[in-house]
Amino acid sequence: MMLSGWGRHPAVDCRLERLRRPEDLPGLLHRGATLIARGNGRSYGDAALNPELTLSMLAMNRMRAFDAGTGLLDCEAGVLLTDILEAFLPRGWFPPVVPGTRLVTVGGMIAADVHGKNHHRDGTFGAHVESLTLASADGAIRECSRTENADLFRATLGGMGLTGVILSVRFRLRPVETAFVMAETLAARDLDETMALFEASRDWPYSVAWIDCLARGAGLGRAVVTRGAFIERGALPPHLASNPLRPAPAGKLRVPADVPSALLNRVSIGLFNALFYRRGRGRARSGARPVHFDRFFFPLDRIEAWNRLYGRRGFVQYQCVLPKGESVAGVAALLERAAASGQGSFLAVLKLFGPAGEGLMSFPMEGYTLALDFPLRTGTRALLDGLDEITHRHGGRVYLAKDARCAPERMREGYPRLGAFEAVRAEAADAPPRFASELSRRLAL
Ligand SMILES: Cc1cc2nc3c(=O)[nH]c(=O)nc-3n(C[C@H](O)[C@H](O)[C@H](O)COP(=O)(O)OP(=O)(O)OC[C@H]3O[C@@H](n4cnc5c(N)ncnc54)[C@H](O)[C@@H]3O)c2cc1C
């Protein structure tokens, strides 16, 4: 069937099979064929696509054990983050790191070694994984942790499914007393102010900025910065205190059809950005307020199929990270280039990263990460190549979970531990490597 990632580009005709039991794996593989595991398809580009065999993990979705003394959860890799939240938040537990959508699998979170709004404090999801089980193409299963098959463990965190099929995972949840985050919104008039607010918010567990990406000149990098921390039970306002661990409110909007690309222009996108900034400035005047975690962490999930907003041809999310010392100049150059192209994005998101973790191919490094969405049209590729050039010049790299078009040389320059990754992969896999995706072929991995 035709499959794509969240950006809907590229769409590729793939043989899709569901893995129900690990022992079925060798039987699903035709002789000499390659395969890639697929979670919930929330990576944006071509990471979870392989025409020969794309292996859906969604049927491997059992939670196997939970230790209420330590918060240790043992679950299969196809379990969705949304199911973990539904099962454990009412009991006072929350995952240590969550991405911007709850519609991802645990396997996908490890393969991309995802980050959240708390990377500066808590690192990536992988930092909280105790161990995982990994299947190779012949069905052999290995236990991987920091003490057993440690190289394979480090290669699998951020390894984009290229080291094997993650079958199950043990990681630690954290106790929370309420489902609410005390969120404070601050307005920044330019990039210097935006970054100064991040630095001043280091003690807050969560921080993120939405940048008005069409602002230029003196307003370049103006943003709405939000920071937050889970509220303790005793600090909840009285109207929320009766049910402190309440689930997310029901009700969603749905984008019913592809938005015609004629509506995505400088005027509509500029208007959206300006309104968003003005609303945020209004909030900034009203001080900190309690917000349900679902709204704080996953605002985009409230709009079902929002990827249709970018039209039938799909879109690309460009996400890069730049080292700390290069961040002001590099982010300014990226924003300037994007704004000058007129191909602005609805939202540009900026986050602060702490030090890089142990995953050999993990994306984060100490510095700032910027994410921009671009509808695909004539000229978009040239713009993105230009952004790559800026990222490279400032010593940064692009995020493979979002990528659909980066050139192999550019990617290689950004990932200095790629050689070590390739060595582990060659040793672990039968040669030639059986785990491959459209992404790995494009990037010659
Ligand atoms: C709205 C939105 C917001 C997002 N926000 C963030 C964010 O804040 N931070 C962040 O880091 N990411 C973010 N992402 C990206 C997303 O978290 C990652 O792409 C994640 O990997 C998607 O998980 P998935 O289960 O959908 O995996 P898929 O997209 O299906 O696959 C992603 C990769 O994981 C591999 N994989 C999946 N399951 C397995 C398995 N069992 N074994 C081996 N490999 C496997 C695939 O081969 C592929 O390489 C966001 C995505 C969206 C759509």
The ligand as an SDF file (V2000), in Angstrom:
LIG
                    3D

 53 58  0  0  0  0  0  0  0  0999 V2000
    3.1000   16.8440   15.7620 C   0  0  0  0  0  0  0  0  0  0  0  0
    4.4390   16.2020   15.9890 C   0  0  0  0  0  0  0  0  0  0  0  0
    5.2500   16.6870   16.9940 C   0  0  0  0  0  0  0  0  0  0  0  0
    6.4980   16.1000   17.2260 C   0  0  0  0  0  0  0  0  0  0  0  0
    7.2640   16.6090   18.2310 N   0  0  0  0  0  0  0  0  0  0  0  0
    8.4670   16.0730   18.4810 C   0  0  0  0  0  0  0  0  0  0  0  0
    9.2710   16.5550   19.5530 C   0  0  0  0  0  0  0  0  0  0  0  0
    8.9040   17.4880   20.2610 O   0  0  0  0  0  0  0  0  0  0  0  0
   10.4780   15.9420   19.7870 N   0  0  0  0  0  0  0  0  0  0  0  0
   10.9020   14.8970   19.0230 C   0  0  0  0  0  0  0  0  0  0  0  0
   11.9930   14.3960   19.2860 O   0  0  0  0  0  0  0  0  0  0  0  0
   10.1580   14.4010   18.0140 N   0  0  0  0  0  0  0  0  0  0  0  0
    8.9580   14.9730   17.7230 C   0  0  0  0  0  0  0  0  0  0  0  0
    8.1910   14.4680   16.7030 N   0  0  0  0  0  0  0  0  0  0  0  0
    8.7060   13.3320   15.9170 C   0  0  0  0  0  0  0  0  0  0  0  0
    8.2890   11.9750   16.5100 C   0  0  0  0  0  0  0  0  0  0  0  0
    8.3500   11.9930   17.9060 O   0  0  0  0  0  0  0  0  0  0  0  0
    9.2710   10.8900   16.0280 C   0  0  0  0  0  0  0  0  0  0  0  0
    9.3660   10.8910   14.6350 O   0  0  0  0  0  0  0  0  0  0  0  0
    8.8930    9.4770   16.4720 C   0  0  0  0  0  0  0  0  0  0  0  0
    9.9120    8.6160   16.0650 O   0  0  0  0  0  0  0  0  0  0  0  0
    7.5860    8.9960   15.8560 C   0  0  0  0  0  0  0  0  0  0  0  0
    7.2330    7.7450   16.4250 O   0  0  0  0  0  0  0  0  0  0  0  0
    6.3590    6.6800   15.6000 P   0  0  0  0  0  0  0  0  0  0  0  0
    5.9590    5.6200   16.5340 O   0  0  0  0  0  0  0  0  0  0  0  0
    5.2750    7.3910   14.8680 O   0  0  0  0  0  0  0  0  0  0  0  0
    7.4590    6.1120   14.6100 O   0  0  0  0  0  0  0  0  0  0  0  0
    7.5210    6.0550   13.0090 P   0  0  0  0  0  0  0  0  0  0  0  0
    7.3730    7.4250   12.4720 O   0  0  0  0  0  0  0  0  0  0  0  0
    6.6350    5.0250   12.4960 O   0  0  0  0  0  0  0  0  0  0  0  0
    9.0530    5.6140   12.8430 O   0  0  0  0  0  0  0  0  0  0  0  0
   10.0880    6.5000   13.1810 C   0  0  0  0  0  0  0  0  0  0  0  0
   11.4200    5.7380   13.2140 C   0  0  0  0  0  0  0  0  0  0  0  0
   11.3720    4.7970   14.2690 O   0  0  0  0  0  0  0  0  0  0  0  0
   11.6530    3.5020   13.7750 C   0  0  0  0  0  0  0  0  0  0  0  0
   10.8790    2.5560   14.5910 N   0  0  0  0  0  0  0  0  0  0  0  0
    9.5880    2.6550   14.9590 C   0  0  0  0  0  0  0  0  0  0  0  0
    9.2490    1.5960   15.7240 N   0  0  0  0  0  0  0  0  0  0  0  0
   10.3500    0.8080   15.8150 C   0  0  0  0  0  0  0  0  0  0  0  0
   10.6250   -0.4330   16.4520 C   0  0  0  0  0  0  0  0  0  0  0  0
    9.7140   -1.0900   17.1850 N   0  0  0  0  0  0  0  0  0  0  0  0
   11.8700   -0.9400   16.3040 N   0  0  0  0  0  0  0  0  0  0  0  0
   12.8380   -0.2950   15.6030 C   0  0  0  0  0  0  0  0  0  0  0  0
   12.6190    0.8700   14.9960 N   0  0  0  0  0  0  0  0  0  0  0  0
   11.3960    1.4300   15.0960 C   0  0  0  0  0  0  0  0  0  0  0  0
   11.2740    3.5330   12.3190 C   0  0  0  0  0  0  0  0  0  0  0  0
   11.9910    2.5720   11.5750 O   0  0  0  0  0  0  0  0  0  0  0  0
   11.6740    4.9510   11.9410 C   0  0  0  0  0  0  0  0  0  0  0  0
   13.0350    5.0060   11.6330 O   0  0  0  0  0  0  0  0  0  0  0  0
    6.9410   15.0170   16.4340 C   0  0  0  0  0  0  0  0  0  0  0  0
    6.1080   14.5170   15.4210 C   0  0  0  0  0  0  0  0  0  0  0  0
    4.8680   15.1080   15.1930 C   0  0  0  0  0  0  0  0  0  0  0  0
    3.9820   14.5630   14.1010 C   0  0  0  0  0  0  0  0  0  0  0  0
  1  2  1  0
  2  3  1  0
  2 52  2  0
  3  4  2  0
  4  5  1  0
  4 50  1  0
  5  6  2  0
  6  7  1  0
  6 13  1  0
  7  8  2  0
  7  9  1  0
  9 10  1  0
 10 11  2  0
 10 12  1  0
 12 13  2  0
 13 14  1  0
 14 15  1  0
 14 50  1  0
 15 16  1  0
 16 17  1  0
 16 18  1  0
 18 19  1  0
 18 20  1  0
 20 21  1  0
 20 22  1  0
 22 23  1  0
 23 24  1  0
 24 25  2  0
 24 26  1  0
 24 27  1  0
 27 28  1  0
 28 29  2  0
 28 30  1  0
 28 31  1  0
 31 32  1  0
 32 33  1  0
 33 34  1  0
 33 48  1  0
 34 35  1  0
 35 36  1  0
 35 46  1  0
 36 37  1  0
 36 45  1  0
 37 38  2  0
 38 39  1  0
 39 40  1  0
 39 45  2  0
 40 41  1  0
 40 42  2  0
 42 43  1  0
 43 44  2  0
 44 45  1  0
 46 47  1  0
 46 48  1  0
 48 49  1  0
 50 51  2  0
 51 52  1  0
 52 53  1  0
M  END
$$$$
